[in-house]
Amino acid sequence: MGNRDIIVIGASAGGLTALTRLFGGMPKQCAPTVFVVLHITPNAHSVLPQLLDRIGWLPAFHPTDGEPIRPGHIHVAPPDHHLLVHRDRVLIRRGPRENRTRPAVDPLFRSAGVAFGSRVVGVVLSGTLDDGTSGLRAIRRCGGIGVVQEPDDAEWPGMPQSAINRGEADHVLPLDRMPALLSRLAAEPAPPSPPVPFDIVTEARIAEQEFTTVSDDTQTVGKPTTLSCPECGGGLSEIHDGPVLRFRCQVGHAYSPDAMEAAQAEAMENALWVALRTHEDRVELFRRLGDHARERGQPRLAATWDKQMQEARRNAELLRAVLSKPEMRDASAVKTR
């Protein structure tokens, strides 16, 4: 089976600092095979491999699709692409976003569990919301180990706290103690791996885009609901993932509980802005119609248009008040992290 020398790491907000601290403390003689997903802006030019190279632990790079896995290297997810592993090679796929992001942590973790079973150590670092929790559960169901940064030690505790709250952490510790643990685990022989659960294999296939029809695969691991995908409007199926209820749509978009709530809040805010713009257009329309009626000597018709203009203005003011509430601003802030 080999050692527990496959380390997969997921992070979001505050993740660069966490990775720098973690890799900076790793012993030089420890050389596992490492895969990293850090949530980044889709259209950004990523210099993360260069930044990780400067730390001086292991060489880091952006792999290409189908490239053989490089032992003793840090494989970094490129912008706007999922990083997956499949047997002895890397897959770089621009598949459906998961938890509103691409790259996402969960697809990498699931694929590693399927490919390497008990050899995998999953690590969740600083970040908001709960990407990585489902993936960490998949790793542990495949015989691997879950390691989570102590939330009080993280710049953003959301991702670590989610994994802890849902019971997916075998080890919880601050970053200054994590290198010693990972070095010890990487040197340990991995026990025999249990059979890989069917649902994990299926979801890994969806991320790999190795399928004929996504909706068929989704319905084998979930139950159709009347809910719609906040991103594409397709039907959502609910997936009972242990104590957690997750969602995946017929084209593959997937949502953890926190990501689903955030996506719906974002969709609602967008709809409110559209409604506000429409009401402001109506104010201008009714003003013009009222002025035209007065010019033509039609005061009663002008009064009717003026009344509708006032109603549209009240609706616009109401929508502006809703959009200015603190909870709406908080939802907008979360979606950028």
Secondary structure, DSSP 8 states (H G I E B T S, - for coil): --BS-EEEEEE-TTHHHHHHHHHHTS-TT---EEEEEE---TT----HHHHHHHHTSS-EE---TT-B--TTSEEE--TTSEEEEETTEEEEE----BTTBSS-HHHHHHHHHHHHGGGEEEEE-S-STTTTHHHHHHHHHTT-EEEEE-GGGSSS-HHHHHHHHTT--SEEE-GGGHHHHHHHHHHSB--------HHHHHHHHHHHT--S-HHHHHHHHSEEEEEE-TTT--EEEEEEETTEEEEEETTS-EE-HHHHHHHHHHHHHHHHHHHHHHHHHHHHHHHHHHHHHHHTT-HHHHHHHHHHHHHHHHHHHHHHHHHTSHHHHHHHHHTT-
